[in-house]
Amino acid sequence: MTEQATGAPKPQPRARSGGQQPTSVPAQAPRITGAQSLIRALEEVGADTVFGIPGGCILPAYDPMMDSSRVRHVLVRHEQGAGHAATGYAQATGRVGVCMATSGPGATNLVTPLADAHMDSVPIVAITGQVASGSIGTDAFQEADICGISMPVTKHNFLVKDPDEIPRTLAEAFHIASTGRPGPVLVDIAKDALQNETVFQWPPTAELPGYRPVTKPHGKQIREAAKLISEARRPVLYVGGGVLKAGATAELKVLAELTGAPVTTTLMGIGAFPDSHPQHLGMPGMHGTVAAVTALQKADLIVALGARFDDRVTGKLDSFAPYAKIVHADIDPAEIGKNRAADVPIVGDAREVLADLVVSLQAEQSERPGEPGDRYADWWAMLDRWRETYPLGYDKPEDGSLAPQQVIKRIGELAPEDTVFAAGVGQHQMWAAHFIDYEKPATWLNSGGLGTMGYAVPAALGAKVGMPERAVWAIDGDGCFQMTNQELVTAALNGAPIKVAIINNGALGMVRQWQTLFYNQRYSNTVLHDGEQGEPSRGTRVPDFVKLAEAMGCVGIRCEDPDELDAVIEKANAINDRPVVVDFIVHEDAMVWPMVAAGTSNDEVMAARGVRPDFGDSDD
């Protein structure tokens, strides 16, 4: 992600000894409070929205926020909602998301969304209040060492005790969050720093001597990668979320079409390459397509771009892609070689890496005549055979009830163009990844690395606030929805008419699937409906999601009949003056396929229950 895309200015370099010093502040410059300085700094870094809840120690910052015409505050109902809303805002807009909370429990309620943003490399800045500096360390009321608590799940954090440091700290926080590998930054400000007076200075001087992200890849590594690509006979482009963060989707398409290689996009990389493109094999991993999973296993070269070889993609690591050499390009050098050794490591911004690779490959191809399609003819014959033999699909329930895949597929087909989809975590997340077509970046938001139930509704809220002209659908489960549905009130009162599809199977669906497959159908504590265990589910009815939606200022609709499915979705799409919640009652026994069982090799991928793919002579 480029700095310009975030709206955050680059802090001015600190003057060296004997060099030009920052312009001195005129003696008559007005003195303002640290809180006023904070709001002015937010305005200057380009923040236009803050999601938060006031409380004792952050309260001084809320008073001057009332006077700002450039910063909008969205009052959420829970701090976790503020953090996920900031994440959804950042993922949809490409700008830095901002959330705010008070000290103690307000700050600790942000830990989950901070960890979520950290795992998925999302640029957010969390501003928290802290007890007065003189009380720090005394176990004062609502004191919590949020810097210490959040250190493992933030890219960086700051504790500010001096009001003079507020502008510089905010500028540095936005710069760190949005450059290099993006991530969450926490700024904890003591209450007296907000109350005491200061003189506002902008632009501030930077004090980040150790922060120098490498964006330009090394030319020798690029040439080595191009050589391997030119020599490969079974290459695969393994594309992760880093390509989206770098705004490199156009460059990726050029590289893919130049090479003719197949493309797989991870759960976080969905939208980086059009689903409809003939070179796209889909998503790899535990619930990836058979073609994508197997292509990586049989490849002789994997070009990993902004991806991190996480366990959900590799399966049993020591059996992953046994024939492949690895080109691994990432902005974060710590990711290269962490899980899989790289034959050609490339540190750099994905956009610059791809642009340089294209140039280098064009030079290689001029020296090696022959179209890529000629070299890859046998490879594509195998890939196409796998795609045709093991396509994504589902069975409709014999009892005539709704299939969850059917619901999600029709939502995607009937949604307005450029709709943003935010998913919770579980079966519905995987079905939404598979059965909705994503042609453009920033149309798929989800919690990938942390797998946070409750992500969808507040993330959809944040996306809608940031992109009010776009339709936003949250695809949620009846379990996930009950964790953060209070943010529907926030959406209703703040003019954010999101649509929420509850895929209601009356259970914690993904856990229930594992209990079916691996625990002899012993459904311990996964039933959410009010019937007896063993009885057919009619979905979760306590609470009644339709009545709950109406109580929160939304339109509530229930759909149980496949014959009414399209009409219900079209009705939801037509309502744009308030949020809509649709309770889709679906069959409880639907499962996510394909699947690679945890801890097993990707060679053991199952296309469906009891269906192990036969790859014929493809191992030769």
For each residue, the residues with C-beta under 8 A, 3 or more apart:
1: 5 6 94 123 178 179 182 245 246 247
2: 5 6 246 247 351
3: 6 8 10 175 178 179
4: 7
5: 1 2 94 95 178 247
6: 1 2 3 46 94 95 96 123 174 177 178
7: 4 45 46 47 95 96
8: 3 45 46 96 171 174 175 177 178
9: 44 45 46 171 174 175 203
10: 3 175 206
11: 168 171 172 175 203 204 205 206 208
12: 22 203 204 205 206
13: 205 206
14: 205 206 207
15: 19 20 21 22 205
16: 19
17:
18:
19: 15 16
20: 15
21: 15 24
22: 12 15 201 205
23:
24: 21
25: 29 199 201
26: 29
27:
28:
29: 25 26 199 200
30: 199
31: 197 198 199
32: 36 37 40 197 198 199 200
33: 36 37 60 64 163 194 195 196 197 198
34: 37 38 60 163 166 189 193 194 195 196 197 198
35: 38 39 60 61 63 64 194 195
36: 32 33 39 40 64 200
37: 32 33 34 40 41 163 166 167 198 200
38: 34 35 41 42 61 64 127 166 170 189 194
39: 35 36 42 43 61 64 65 67 68 71
40: 32 36 37 43 44 167 200 202
41: 37 38 44 45 166 167 170 171 200 202
42: 38 39 45 47 50 68 71 98 170
43: 39 40 47 68 70 71
44: 9 40 41 167 171 202 203
45: 7 8 9 41 42 96 170 171 174
46: 6 7 8 9 95 96 174
47: 7 42 43 50 71 96 98 125 174
48: 70 71 72
49: 71 72 73 74 89 97 98 465 466
50: 42 47 65 71 72 73 74 98 99 100 127
51: 73 74 76 81 82 83 85 86 89 97 98 99 100 462 465
52: 58 73 74 75 76 79 82 99 100 101 127
53: 75 76 77 78 79 82 100 101 102 106
54: 58 59 62 102
55: 58 59 101 102 103 106 129 142
56: 59 102 103 129 141 142 191
57: 102 103 104 129 130 131 142 190 191
58: 52 54 55 61 62 100 101 102 103 106 127 128 129 189 194
59: 54 55 56 62 63 102 129
60: 33 34 35 63 191 194 195
61: 35 38 39 58 64 65 100 127 129 189 194
62: 54 58 59 65 66 73
63: 35 59 60 66
64: 33 35 36 38 39 61 67 68
65: 39 50 61 62 68 71 73
66: 62 63
67: 39 64
68: 39 42 43 64 65 71
69:
70: 43 48
71: 39 42 43 47 48 49 50 65 68
72: 48 49 50
73: 49 50 51 52 62 65 100
74: 49 50 51 52 85 461 465 490 494
75: 52 53 490 493 494
76: 51 52 53 79 81 82 85 458 487 490
77: 53 81 486 487 489 490
78: 53 81 82 109 484 486 487
79: 52 53 76 82 83 99 101 106 107 109 110
80: 83 84 109 110 112 113 454 458 484
81: 51 76 77 78 84 85 457 458 461 484 486 487 490
82: 51 52 53 76 78 79 85 86 99 100 101 110 113 458
83: 51 79 80 86 87 99 109 110 112 113 114 116 117 124 126 458
84: 80 81 87 88 113 116 452 454 455 458 459 462 484
85: 51 74 76 81 82 88 89 97 99 458 459 461 462 465 487 490
86: 51 82 83 89 90 97 98 99 113 117 124 126 462
87: 83 84 90 91 97 113 116 117 120 122 124 455 459 462
88: 84 85 91 92 97 422 445 458 459 460 461 462 463 466
89: 49 51 85 86 92 93 95 97 462 463 465 466
90: 86 87 93 94 95 96 97 117 122 123 124 462 466
91: 87 88 122 442 445 459 463
92: 88 89 420 442 445 462 463 466 467 470
93: 89 90 442 463 466 467
94: 1 5 6 90 247 442
95: 5 6 7 46 89 90 123 466
96: 6 7 8 45 46 47 90 123 124 125 174 177 178
97: 49 51 85 86 87 88 89 90 122 123 124 125 462
98: 42 47 49 50 51 86 124 125 126 127
99: 50 51 52 79 82 83 85 86 110 113 124 125 126 127
100: 50 51 52 53 58 61 73 82 126 127 128
101: 52 53 55 58 79 82 106 107 109 110 126 127 128 129
102: 53 54 55 56 57 58 59 106 107 128 129 142
103: 55 56 57 58 106 107 128 129 130 131 142 143 144 146 191
104: 57 107 108 141 142 143 144
105: 108 109 142 144
106: 53 55 58 79 101 102 103 109 110 128 129 142
107: 79 101 102 103 104 110 128 129 130 144 146 149 188
108: 104 105 111 144 146 149
109: 78 79 80 83 101 105 106 112
110: 79 80 82 83 99 101 106 107 113 114 126 128 146 150 186
111: 108 114 115 149 150 153
112: 80 83 109 115 116 450 452
113: 80 82 83 84 86 87 99 110 116 117 124 184 452
114: 83 110 111 117 118 124 126 150 153 154 184 186
115: 111 112 118 119 153 450
116: 83 84 87 112 113 119 120 122 447 449 450 452 455
117: 83 86 87 90 113 114 120 121 122 123 124 183 184
118: 114 115 121 153 154 155 183 184
119: 115 116 448 449 450
120: 87 116 117 241 268 447 448 449 450
121: 117 118 181 182 183 241 242 245
122: 87 90 91 97 116 117 182 183 184
123: 1 6 90 95 96 97 117 177 178 182 183 184
124: 83 86 87 90 96 97 98 99 113 114 117 177 184 185
125: 47 96 97 98 99 170 173 174 177 184 185 186 187
126: 83 86 98 99 100 101 110 114 184 185 186 187
127: 38 50 52 58 61 98 99 100 101 186 187 189
128: 58 100 101 102 103 106 107 110 146 186 187 188 189
129: 55 56 57 58 59 61 101 102 103 106 107 188 189 191 194
130: 57 103 107 133 136 143 146 159 188 189 190 191
131: 57 103 135 136 140 141 142 143 190 191
132: 135 136 140 190 191 192
133: 130 136 161 190 192 193
134: 192
135: 131 132 138 140 143
136: 130 131 132 133 140 143 190
137:
138: 135 143
139: 143
140: 131 132 135 136 143
141: 56 104 131
142: 55 56 57 102 103 104 105 106 131
143: 103 104 130 131 135 136 138 139 140
144: 103 104 105 107 108 149
145: 148 149
146: 103 107 108 110 128 130 149 150 157 186 188
147: 150 151 157 158 159 186 188
148: 145 151
149: 107 108 111 144 145 146
150: 110 111 114 146 147 153 154 157 186
151: 147 148 154 157
152:
153: 111 114 115 118 150 184
154: 114 118 150 151 157 183 184 185 186
155: 118 176 177 181 182 183 184 185
156: 173 176 185 186
157: 146 147 150 151 154 185 186 187 188
158: 147 169 172 173 185 186 187 188
159: 130 147 188 190
160: 165 166 169 187 188 189 190 193
161: 133 165 190 192 193
162: 165 193
163: 33 34 37 166 193 194 196 197 198
164: 198 199
165: 160 161 162 168 169 193
166: 34 37 38 41 160 163 169 170 189 193 198
167: 37 40 41 44 170 171 200 201 202 204
168: 11 165 171 172 204 205 206 207
169: 158 160 165 166 172 173 187
170: 38 41 42 45 125 166 167 173 174 187
171: 8 9 11 41 44 45 167 168 174 175 203 204 206
172: 11 158 168 169 175 176 206 207 208
173: 125 156 158 169 170 176 177 185 187
174: 6 8 9 45 46 47 96 125 170 171 177 178 185
175: 3 8 9 10 11 171 172 178 179 206 208
176: 155 156 172 173 179 180 183 185 208 211
177: 6 8 96 123 124 125 155 173 174 182 183 184 185
178: 1 3 5 6 8 96 123 174 175 182
179: 1 3 175 176 182 213
180: 176 211 213 215 331 332
181: 121 155 213 242 245 330 331 332
182: 1 121 122 123 155 177 178 179 245
183: 117 118 121 122 123 154 155 176 177
184: 113 114 117 118 122 123 124 125 126 153 154 155 177
185: 124 125 126 154 155 156 157 158 173 174 176 177
186: 110 114 125 126 127 128 146 147 150 154 156 157 158
187: 125 126 127 128 157 158 160 169 170 173
188: 107 128 129 130 146 147 157 158 159 160
189: 34 38 58 61 127 128 129 130 160 166 193 194
190: 57 130 131 132 133 136 159 160 161 193 194
191: 56 57 60 103 129 130 131 132 194 195
192: 132 133 134 161 195 196
193: 34 133 160 161 162 163 165 166 189 190 196
194: 33 34 35 38 58 60 61 129 163 189 190 191
195: 33 34 35 60 191 192
196: 33 34 163 192 193
197: 31 32 33 34 163
198: 31 32 33 34 37 163 164 166
199: 25 29 30 31 32 164
200: 29 32 36 37 40 41 167
201: 22 25 167 204
202: 40 41 44 167
203: 9 11 12 44 171
204: 11 12 167 168 171 201
205: 11 12 13 14 15 22 168
206: 10 11 12 13 14 168 171 172 175
207: 14 168 172
208: 11 172 175 176 211
209:
210:
211: 176 180 208
212:
213: 179 180 181 331
214: 331 333 347 348
215: 180 331 348 349 352
216: 348 349 352
217: 221 222 329 346 347 348 349 352 353 356
218: 221 222 346 347 348
219: 222 223 356
220: 223 224
221: 217 218 224 225 344 345 346
222: 217 218 219 225 226 346 353 356 357 360
223: 219 220 226 227 360
224: 220 221 227 228 344
225: 221 222 228 229 303 327 329 344 346 357 360
226: 222 223 229 230 357 360 361 363 364
227: 223 224 230 231 364
228: 224 225 231 232 301 325 327 343 344
229: 225 226 232 235 259 261 301 303 327 357 361 364
230: 226 227 361 364 365 368
231: 227 228
232: 228 229 235 261 300 301 325
233: 300 375 376 378 379
234: 298 299 300 301 323 376 379
235: 229 232 259 261 262 299 300 301 302 303 376 379
236: 261 262 263 264 281 295 296 299 301 302 303 324
237: 252 255 256 259 261 262 263 264 303 305
238: 264 266 284 296 302 303 304 305 307 313
239: 243 252 263 264 265 266 269 272 273 305 306 307
240: 243 265 266 268 269 304 305 306 307 308
241: 120 121 244 245 266 268 269 272 306 307 448
242: 121 181 245 246 269 305 306 307 330 331 350
243: 239 240 246 248 249 252 269 272 305 306 350 354
244: 241 247 248 249 268 269 271 272 306 441 442
245: 1 121 181 182 241 242 306 331 350
246: 1 2 242 243 306 331 349 350 351
247: 1 2 5 94 244 351 441
248: 243 244 251 252 272 306 349 350 351 353 354
249: 243 244 252 253 271 272 273 441
250: 253 254
251: 248 254 255 350 351 354 355 358
252: 237 239 243 248 249 255 256 263 272 273 305 354
253: 249 250 256 257 273 274 277
254: 250 251 257 258 354 358
255: 237 251 252 258 259 354 357 358 361
256: 237 252 253 259 260 261 263 273 277 279
257: 253 254 260 279
258: 254 255 358 361 362 365 372
259: 229 235 237 255 256 361 372
260: 256 257 279 371 372 373 375 376
261: 229 232 235 236 237 256 279 303 372 376
262: 235 236 237 279 280 281 295 379 380 383
263: 236 237 239 252 256 273 277 279 280 281
264: 236 237 238 239 280 281 282 283 284 288 292 295 296
265: 239 240 269 270 271 272 273 280 282 283
266: 238 239 240 241 269 270 283 284 285 307 313 448
267: 270 283 285 312 433 446 448
268: 120 240 241 244 446 448 449
269: 239 240 241 242 243 244 265 266 272 273 306 307
270: 265 266 267 275 283 433 438 444
271: 244 249 265 438 439 440 441 442 443 444
272: 239 241 243 244 248 249 252 265 269 441
273: 239 249 252 253 256 263 265 269 277 279 280
274: 253 277 280 438 439 440
275: 270 280 282 437 438 439
276: 280 437 439
277: 253 256 263 273 274 280
278:
279: 256 257 260 261 262 263 273
280: 262 263 264 265 273 274 275 276 277
281: 236 262 263 264 284 289 291 292 295 383 387
282: 264 265 275 288 289 291 292 392 434
283: 264 265 266 267 270 287 288 289 292 433 434
284: 238 264 266 281 288 289 292 293 295 296 313
285: 266 267 288 292 293 312 313 315 596
286: 312 313 315 595 596 598
287: 283 430 433 434 592 593 594 595 596
288: 264 282 283 284 285 292 293 313 594 596
289: 281 282 283 284 292 293 387 390 392 434 594
290: 293 294 386 389 390 594 605 607 613
291: 281 282 294 295 383 386 387 390
292: 264 281 282 283 284 285 288 289 295 296
293: 284 285 288 289 290 296 297 594 596 602 605
294: 290 291 297 298 386 602 605 613 615 618
295: 236 262 264 281 284 291 292 298 299 383 386
296: 236 238 264 284 292 293 299 302 313 320 321 324 602
297: 293 294 320 321 322 602 603
298: 234 294 295 323 382 615 618 619
299: 234 235 236 295 296 302 321 323 324
300: 232 233 234 235 323 324 325
301: 228 229 232 234 235 236 324 325 326 327
302: 235 236 238 296 299 321 324 325 326 327
303: 225 229 235 236 237 238 261 327 329
304: 238 240 307 309 326 327 328 329 330 342
305: 237 238 239 240 242 243 252 329 350 353 354
306: 239 240 241 242 243 244 245 246 248 269 329 330 331 350
307: 238 239 240 241 242 266 269 304 313 330
308: 240 330 335 338 339
309: 304 313 314 320 328 338 339 340
310: 313 314 339 449
311: 314 315 317 339
312: 267 285 286
313: 238 266 284 285 286 288 296 307 309 310
314: 309 310 311 317 320 321 339 340 602
315: 285 286 311 319 320 596 599 600 601 602 604
316: 319 320 599 600 601 602
317: 311 314 320 339 340
318:
319: 315 316 322 601 602 603
320: 296 297 309 314 315 316 317 340 601 602
321: 296 297 299 302 314 324 326 340
322: 297 319
323: 234 298 299 300
324: 236 296 299 300 301 302 321
325: 228 232 300 301 302 343 344
326: 301 302 304 321 340 341 342 343 344
327: 225 228 229 301 302 303 304 342 343 344 346
328: 304 309 335 336 337 340 342 344 345 346
329: 217 225 303 304 305 306 346 347 348 350 353
330: 181 242 304 306 307 308 333 335 336 346 347 350
331: 180 181 213 214 215 242 245 246 306 347 348 349 350
332: 180 181 335 336
333: 214 330 336 345 347
334: 338
335: 308 328 330 332 338
336: 328 330 332 333 342 345 346 347
337: 328 340 341 342 345
338: 308 309 334 335
339: 308 309 310 311 314 317
340: 309 314 317 320 321 326 328 337
341: 326 337
342: 304 326 327 328 336 337 345
343: 228 325 326 327
344: 221 224 225 228 325 326 327 328
345: 221 328 333 336 337 342
346: 217 218 221 222 225 327 328 329 330 336 353
347: 214 217 218 329 330 331 333 336
348: 214 215 216 217 218 329 331 352 353
349: 215 216 217 246 248 331 352 353
350: 242 243 245 246 248 251 305 306 329 330 331 353 354
351: 2 246 247 248 251 354 355
352: 215 216 217 348 349 355 356
353: 217 222 248 305 329 346 348 349 350 356 357
354: 243 248 251 252 254 255 305 350 351 357 358
355: 251 351 352 358 359
356: 217 219 222 352 353 359 360
357: 222 225 226 229 255 353 354 360 361
358: 251 254 255 258 354 355 361 362
359: 355 356 362 363
360: 222 223 225 226 356 357 363 364
361: 226 229 230 255 258 259 357 358 364 365
362: 258 358 359 365 366
363: 226 359 360 366 367
364: 226 227 229 230 360 361 367 368
365: 230 258 361 362 368
366: 362 363
367: 363 364
368: 230 364 365
369:
370: 374 375
371: 260 374 375
372: 258 259 260 261 375 376
373: 260 376 377 380
374: 370 371 377
375: 233 260 370 371 372
376: 233 234 235 260 261 372 373 379 380
377: 373 374 380 381
378: 233 381 382
379: 233 234 235 262 376 382 383
380: 262 373 376 377 383 384
381: 377 378 384 385
382: 298 378 379 385 386 618
383: 262 281 291 295 379 380 386 387
384: 380 381 387 388
385: 381 382 388 389 616 618
386: 290 291 294 295 382 383 389 390 613 615 618
387: 281 289 291 383 384 390 391
388: 384 385 391
389: 290 385 386 613
390: 289 290 291 386 387 594 607 613
391: 387 388
392: 282 289 434 435
393:
394: 403 405 406 590
395: 403
396: 403 406 562
397: 400 401 402 403 587 589 590
398:
399: 536 587
400: 397 562
401: 397 560 562 585 586 587
402: 397 406 407 559 560 561 562 565 584 585 586 587
403: 394 395 396 397 406 407 586 587 590
404: 407 408 427 428 431 503 505 584 586 587 590
405: 394 408 409 431 434 435 590
406: 394 396 402 403 409 410 562 565
407: 402 403 404 410 411 501 503 559 565 584 586
408: 404 405 411 412 428 431 432 435 436 475 501 503
409: 405 406 412 413 435 436
410: 406 407 413 414 565 566 569
411: 407 408 414 415 436 473 475 501 569
412: 408 409 415 421 432 435 436 437
413: 409 410
414: 410 411 566 569 570 573
415: 411 412 419 421 471 473 573
416: 419 471 573
417:
418: 440 443 470 471
419: 415 416 443 470 471 472 473
420: 92 442 443 444 445 460 463 464 467 470 471 472 473
421: 412 415 432 436 438 443 444 445 472 473 474 475
422: 88 445 446 455 456 459 460 463 472 473 474 475
423: 428 429 432 433 444 445 446 455 456 474 475 476
424: 428 429 446 447 453 454 455 456 474 475 476 477 480 481
425: 429 446 447 451 452 453 455 477 480 510
426: 429 430 453 477 479 480 508 509 510 511
427: 404 430 431 477 503 505 509 510 513 590 591 592
428: 404 408 423 424 431 432 475 476 477 480 503 509
429: 423 424 425 426 432 433 446 475
430: 287 426 427 433 434 510 592
431: 404 405 408 427 428 434 435 475 503 592
432: 408 412 421 423 428 429 435 436 444 446 475
433: 267 270 283 287 423 429 430 436 444 446
434: 282 283 287 289 392 405 430 431
435: 392 405 408 409 412 431 432
436: 408 409 411 412 421 432 433 444
437: 275 276 412
438: 270 271 274 275 421 443 444
439: 271 274 275 276 443
440: 271 274 418 443
441: 244 247 249 271 272
442: 91 92 93 94 244 271 420 445
443: 271 418 419 420 421 438 439 440
444: 270 271 420 421 423 432 433 436 438
445: 88 91 92 420 421 422 423 442 459 460 463
446: 267 268 422 423 424 425 429 432 433 455 456
447: 116 120 424 425 450 451 452 455 459
448: 119 120 241 266 267 268 451
449: 116 119 120 268 310
450: 112 115 116 119 120 447
451: 425 447 448
452: 84 112 113 116 425 447 455
453: 424 425 426 477 479 480 483
454: 80 84 424 457 458 480 483 484
455: 84 87 116 422 423 424 425 446 447 452 458 459 480 484
456: 422 423 424 446 459 460 474 475 476 480 481 484 500
457: 81 454 460 461 474 476 481 484 485 487 488 491 498 500
458: 76 80 81 82 83 84 85 88 454 455 461 462 484 487 490
459: 84 85 87 88 91 422 445 447 455 456 462 463 474
460: 88 420 422 445 456 457 463 464 472 473 474 491 498 500
461: 74 81 85 88 457 458 464 465 487 490 491 494 496 498
462: 51 84 85 86 87 88 89 90 92 97 458 459 465 466
463: 88 89 91 92 93 420 422 445 459 460 466 467 470 472
464: 420 460 461 467 468 470 472 491 496 497 498
465: 49 51 74 85 89 461 462 468 494 496
466: 49 88 89 90 92 93 95 462 463
467: 92 93 420 463 464 470 472
468: 464 465 495 496
469:
470: 92 418 419 420 463 464 467
471: 415 416 418 419 420 499 573
472: 419 420 421 422 460 463 464 467 498 499
473: 411 415 419 420 421 422 460 498 499 500 501
474: 421 422 423 424 456 457 459 460 498 499 500 501
475: 408 411 421 422 423 424 428 429 431 432 456 501 503
476: 423 424 428 456 457 480 481 500 501 502 503
477: 424 425 426 427 428 453 480 481 502 503 504 505 508 509
478: 481 482 502 503 504 505 506 507 528 539 540 545
479: 426 453 482 483 507 508 509 528
480: 424 425 426 428 453 454 455 456 476 477 483 484
481: 424 456 457 476 477 478 484 485 500 502 545
482: 478 479 485 543
483: 453 454 479 480
484: 78 80 81 84 454 455 456 457 458 480 481 487
485: 457 481 482 488 548 552
486: 77 78 81 489 490 552
487: 76 77 78 81 85 457 458 461 484 490 491
488: 457 485 491 492 500 549 552 553 554 579 581
489: 77 486 492 493 552 553
490: 74 75 76 77 81 85 458 461 486 487 493 494 496
491: 457 460 461 464 487 488 494 496 497 498 554 579
492: 488 489 496 552 553 554 578 579
493: 75 489 490 553
494: 74 75 461 465 490 491
495: 468
496: 461 464 465 468 490 491 492 579
497: 464 491 575 576 577 578 579 580
498: 457 460 461 464 472 473 474 491 579 580
499: 471 472 473 474 572 573 579 580 582
500: 456 457 460 473 474 476 481 488 549 554 579 580 581 582
501: 407 408 411 473 474 475 476 582 584
502: 476 477 478 481 545 581 582 583 584
503: 404 407 408 427 428 431 475 476 477 478 509 584 586
504: 477 478 539 540 545 583 584 585 586
505: 404 427 477 478 509 537 539 586 587 588 590
506: 478 527 528 529 531 537 538 539 540 588
507: 478 479 511 512 523 526 527 528 529 537 588
508: 426 477 479 511 512 526 528
509: 426 427 428 477 479 503 505 512 513 588 590
510: 425 426 427 430 513 514 592
511: 426 507 508 514 515 526
512: 507 508 509 515 516 523 526 588
513: 427 509 510 516 517 591 592
514: 510 511 517 518 519
515: 511 512 518 519 521 522 523 524 526
516: 512 513 519 521 589 591
517: 513 514 597 609
518: 514 515 597
519: 514 515 516 522 524
520:
521: 515 516
522: 515 519
523: 507 512 515 526 527 533
524: 515 519
525:
526: 507 508 511 512 515 523
527: 506 507 523 533 537
528: 478 479 506 507 508 540
529: 506 507 537 538 539 540 541 542
530: 540 541 542
531: 506 535 536 537 538
532: 535
533: 523 527
534:
535: 531 532
536: 399 531 588
537: 505 506 507 527 529 531 588
538: 506 529 531 541 585
539: 478 504 505 506 529 583 585 586
540: 478 504 506 528 529 530 543 545
541: 529 530 538 544
542: 529 530
543: 482 540 547 548
544: 541 547 548
545: 478 481 502 504 540 548 549 556 558 581 583
546: 549 550 556 557 558 581 583
547: 543 544 550 551 556
548: 485 543 544 545 551 552 556 581
549: 488 500 545 546 552 554 555 556 579 580 581
550: 546 547 553 554 555 556
551: 547 548
552: 485 486 488 489 492 548 549
553: 488 489 492 493 550 578 579
554: 488 491 492 500 549 550 578 579 580 581
555: 549 550 572 575 578 579 580 581
556: 545 546 547 548 549 550 581 583
557: 546 568 571 572 580 581 582 583
558: 545 546 582 583 585
559: 402 407 564 565 568 582 583 584 585
560: 401 402 564 584 585
561: 402 564 565
562: 396 400 401 402 406 565
563:
564: 559 560 561 567 568
565: 402 406 407 410 559 561 562 568 569
566: 410 414 569 570
567: 564 570 571
568: 557 559 564 565 571 572 582
569: 410 411 414 565 566 572 573 582
570: 414 566 567 573 574
571: 557 567 568 574 575
572: 499 555 557 568 569 575 580 582
573: 414 415 416 471 499 569 570
574: 570 571
575: 497 555 571 572 578 580
576: 497
577: 497
578: 492 497 553 554 555 575
579: 488 491 492 496 497 498 499 500 549 553 554 555
580: 497 498 499 500 549 554 555 557 572 575
581: 488 500 502 545 546 548 549 554 555 556 557
582: 499 500 501 502 557 558 559 568 569 572
583: 502 504 539 545 546 556 557 558 559
584: 402 404 407 501 502 503 504 559 560
585: 401 402 504 538 539 558 559 560
586: 401 402 403 404 407 503 504 505 539 590
587: 397 399 401 402 403 404 505 590
588: 505 506 507 509 512 536 537
589: 397 516
590: 394 397 403 404 405 427 505 509 586 587
591: 427 513 516 595 609
592: 287 427 430 431 510 513 595
593: 287 606 607 608 609
594: 287 288 289 290 293 390 605 606 607 608
595: 286 287 591 592 605 606
596: 285 286 287 288 293 315 600 601 602 604 605 606
597: 517 518 600 604 606
598: 286
599: 315 316
600: 315 316 596 597 604
601: 315 316 319 320 596 604
602: 293 294 296 297 314 315 316 319 320 596 605
603: 297 319
604: 315 596 597 600 601 612
605: 290 293 294 594 595 596 602 612 613
606: 593 594 595 596 597 609 610 611 612 613
607: 290 390 593 594 611 612 613
608: 593 594 611
609: 517 591 593 606
610: 606
611: 606 607 608
612: 604 605 606 607
613: 290 294 386 389 390 605 606 607
614:
615: 294 298 386 618 619
616: 385
617: 620
618: 294 298 382 385 386 615
619: 298 615
620: 617
